[in-house]
């Protein structure tokens, strides 16, 4: 099964990283939180698996559609 690219659905900045590479993640579990217009926006994993790579760090700005993490599906 191919790796899953987790994308930001909104422009904002990475407020908090919740999962690190090597950690398991459930389907719809939040991988990180974005801050946009003073709101916290969760970025969930679309499927269960293991976080392979985080492509952003806390405080970094992201655009809508940016890939923020890669997950290997379970």
Secondary structure, 3 states (H helix, E strand, C coil): CCCEEEECCCCEEEEEECCCCCCEECCCCEEEEEEECCEEEEEECCCCEEEEEECCCCCCEECCCCEEEEEEEC
